């Protein structure tokens, strides 16, 4: 701890504040001032990095054999890389500074409060602990010590509120009802501010658990400190993550359409449906009308999206308009055009040079690609294939096809999926907590 920046200052360990899966947080007094110090051993960091490397090697094996697409390969590697990221506390320092700036910008335009049962509005200020940059290193993050209570310790929070004598009570203490109302109000407010921060700044702490919010009671307000920014993100990939399954389902639907005709599955009488000998020069398959997403696929996608809408809320994840649009019949050309614009949007977001093909050229190339793909699997019964098999047959080669045309298929941040689950669980927890506080006398007895 006594590095060059504090070599002349006395360093005294006070107590251990908490332990996580990778790091430990202790209270230290450095030069007469208390700090919270988050740190890990270099030996543990080395072991974690070795484990991550081994997992990535295993995933590479499946990628090399064509079982997963490049995009999913990148997704999985990114997910495991998050463990390595937690071993570099200088990275958390940067995200902590970004979180502080984002919260400052948010609270300059918005005011937050919790309302007691008597109607009094208690101001709530959201902050991030101040970081001591000179004292910090990749192995240790030195922060302002907060004499507070994490939100997951309900009993300890109740004790603090019970002994609190805020200015607006003029020396009095809170009633049981006021304490219960404030506890529920704080939980609801934390969720609101978390989503406001994401919506307005696209900054997201990807571990929104109650243990990462510290409550400190001031004389005139409640201060809530947002901590642990080891795995944060500063992008808005969540909307794309909801749309990707829609477009991969479109691709699978077009592939099954061509595959049906190639093996003669009862579609011979229909006009303009390509046969196994068709090329785009002989038959204008772009005019073919179909419904690419089946009702079963649509239901599956809607369930997937609804899970995250319940977590992030309808303001951040609105209804996916494309789903409604693809309930209707459309021509093959129109569907291919939609896929083109989806890929173009992804490429535009990657800040790299876009595709060189025009939309018309892409539609032509994609239809040829799907016909060829259908012919390669003509002997297989793809109509009964599950989602995993279709993904391996269609999505994996499609990713390579799209990249060969200059599109940038960058990976999503898979940690966002976990955030959606955590937020859904947190909303459910708030409902249970509200019920508990409403019947506190019964439960206490």
Secondary structure, 3 states (H helix, E strand, C coil): CCCHHHCCCCEEEEEEEEECCCCEEEEEEECCEEEEEEECCHHHHHHHHHHHHHHHHHHHHHHHCCCCCHHHHHHHHHHHHHHHHCCCHHHHHHHHHHHHHHHHHHHHHCCEEEECCCCCEEEEEEECCCECCCCCECCEEEEECCCCEECCCHHHHHHHHHHCCCHHHCCCCCCHHHHHHHHHHHHHHHHHHHHHHHHHHCCEECCCCHHHEEEEECCCCEEEEECCCCCEECCCCHHHHHHHHHHHHHHHHHHHHHHHHHCCCCCCCCCCCCCCCCCCCCCCHHHCEECCCCHHHHHHHHHHHHHHHHHHCCCCCCCCHHHHHCCCCEEHHHHHHHHHHHHHHHHHHCCCCCCCCCHHHHHHHHHHHHHHHHHHCCCCCHHHCCHHHHHHHHHHHHHHHHHHCCCCCCCCCCHHHHHHHHHHHHHHHHHHHHHHHHCHHHHHC
